[in-house]
Amino acid sequence: MTMRPIRIIGDPVLRTPSEPVTSFDAALRKLVTDLMDTLLGAPGRAGVAAPQIGISAQVFVYDADGQRGHLINPTLELSTETQDDDEGCLSVPGFYFPTPRAMHATAHGVDQYGEPLTITGSGFLARALQHETDHLAGRLYVDTLRGDTRRRALREIRAGRFATPDR
């Protein structure tokens, strides 16, 4: 089991769009395994994206609503119906804010062997798919916050009042 350290807000890799995956080889399969090991060993988890462990690749793993898997080079289709529940992130530890997301999401991409893959979810799974896809685009969930919630989040993050991961 290989758990990788999670990069924390302020690390430039979290704000840089990831590169599409073009090689479906043993190195990619190891990355998927390491991401899943990291996810399963992390507290309060729903997903981990490659940038969160310092790798610029469009890959994420998820474990939400009884579904577990990975997706590579994803694109999203989102419903117009929305949800606004608390959301957190391993890269912004200790914070949870009400975050607007689409209620339903369908993610299209490929698996670690390059085979087409589609994942459809509602509620928490839809939230996780959107959150992890955002990581691949260099966005954090705090970027979706608005108004007083956004101001409070940014103020607290700048003050450095976030938890350090247990690693």
C-alpha positions in Angstrom: 0.0 0.0 0.0 1.5 3.3 -1.1 -0.1 6.4 0.4 1.3 9.6 -1.1 1.4 13.0 0.7 -1.4 15.3 -0.2 -0.4 18.7 -1.6 -1.9 21.6 0.4 -3.4 24.9 -0.9 -0.6 27.2 -2.0 1.2 24.5 -3.9 1.3 25.6 -7.6 0.4 22.1 -8.9 -3.1 22.6 -7.5 -3.6 25.7 -9.6 -2.2 24.3 -12.9 -4.4 22.5 -15.4 -3.3 18.9 -15.7 -2.0 17.2 -18.8 -4.2 14.7 -20.7 -3.1 11.1 -20.3 -1.8 9.6 -23.5 0.1 6.5 -22.3 -1.9 3.7 -20.8 1.0 1.7 -19.4 2.2 0.2 -16.1 3.2 3.6 -14.8 -0.4 4.8 -15.2 -1.8 1.7 -13.5 0.6 2.3 -10.6 -0.6 5.9 -10.4 -4.2 4.7 -10.2 -3.3 2.2 -7.5 -1.3 4.9 -5.5 -4.3 7.3 -5.8 -6.7 4.7 -4.5 -4.4 3.7 -1.6 -4.0 7.4 -0.7 -7.8 7.9 -0.9 -8.6 4.9 1.3 -6.1 6.0 3.9 -7.3 9.6 4.0 -9.7 10.9 6.6 -13.1 12.3 5.3 -12.5 11.2 1.8 -14.6 11.0 -1.4 -11.9 11.3 -4.1 -8.3 12.2 -4.8 -6.9 13.7 -8.1 -3.4 13.3 -9.4 -2.5 17.0 -8.9 -3.2 16.5 -5.2 -0.2 14.1 -5.0 1.9 16.4 -7.2 1.3 14.8 -10.6 0.0 16.7 -13.6 -2.2 14.1 -15.2 -5.9 14.0 -15.8 -6.6 11.1 -13.4 -8.8 10.8 -10.3 -10.2 8.1 -8.1 -13.4 8.2 -6.1 -15.3 6.4 -3.4 -18.8 7.9 -3.0 -22.3 6.6 -2.5 -21.1 3.0 -2.6 -19.3 3.4 -5.9 -15.5 3.2 -6.1 -13.4 3.6 -9.2 -11.2 5.9 -11.3 -11.5 8.0 -14.4 -9.0 9.4 -16.8 -9.3 12.4 -19.1 -12.9 13.2 -17.9 -15.5 15.5 -19.4 -18.7 16.3 -17.5 -22.4 16.7 -18.4 -24.2 18.6 -15.6 -27.9 19.0 -14.7 -29.4 22.4 -14.3 -30.8 21.2 -10.9 -28.5 22.3 -8.1 -27.5 21.3 -4.6 -25.7 23.3 -2.0 -24.2 21.1 0.7 -21.1 21.3 2.8 -17.9 20.4 0.9 -14.3 19.9 2.0 -11.0 19.0 0.4 -7.9 17.1 1.5 -5.9 19.9 0.0 -7.7 22.5 2.1 -7.8 20.5 5.3 -10.2 21.3 8.1 -12.5 23.5 6.2 -16.1 22.7 5.1 -18.3 25.3 3.3 -21.7 25.1 1.6 -20.7 24.7 -2.0 -23.0 25.0 -5.0 -22.9 22.0 -7.4 -25.1 20.4 -10.0 -27.4 17.8 -8.5 -26.7 15.2 -11.3 -23.5 14.6 -13.2 -22.3 12.3 -15.9 -18.6 11.9 -16.4 -17.2 10.5 -19.6 -13.6 9.4 -19.9 -11.5 6.2 -20.1 -10.2 3.7 -17.7 -6.5 2.8 -17.0 -6.5 0.6 -20.1 -7.9 3.3 -22.4 -11.3 1.8 -22.6 -14.3 4.2 -22.6 -16.0 4.7 -19.2 -19.1 6.6 -18.1 -20.0 7.3 -14.5 -23.4 8.8 -13.7 -24.3 10.0 -10.2 -26.6 12.2 -8.2 -26.1 14.0 -4.9 -22.8 13.1 -3.2 -21.4 11.1 -6.1 -22.2 14.0 -8.5 -20.5 16.4 -6.1 -17.4 14.2 -6.0 -17.2 13.9 -9.8 -17.4 17.7 -10.1 -14.9 18.3 -7.3 -12.3 15.9 -8.7 -12.7 17.1 -12.3 -12.2 20.7 -11.0 -8.8 19.6 -9.5 -7.7 18.4 -13.0 -8.5 21.9 -14.3 -6.5 23.6 -11.6 -9.5 24.7 -9.6 -10.3 24.2 -5.9 -13.7 24.0 -4.4 -13.2 27.3 -2.7 -13.2 28.9 -6.2 -16.9 28.1 -6.5 -17.9 29.8 -3.3 -19.6 33.2 -3.5 -20.4 36.2 -1.3 -19.8 36.1 2.4 -19.0 32.4 2.4 -16.1 33.0 -0.1 -14.8 36.0 1.8 -14.8 34.0 5.1 -13.1 31.0 3.5 -10.4 33.0 1.9 -9.8 35.1 5.1 -9.5 31.9 7.2 -7.2 30.2 4.6 -4.9 33.3 4.4 -4.7 33.3 8.2 -3.4 29.7 8.0 -6.0 28.2 10.2 -6.2 24.9 8.5 -5.4 21.5 9.8 -2.2 19.7 8.8 -2.8 16.2 7.4 -1.6 13.4 9.6 1.4 12.4 7.5 
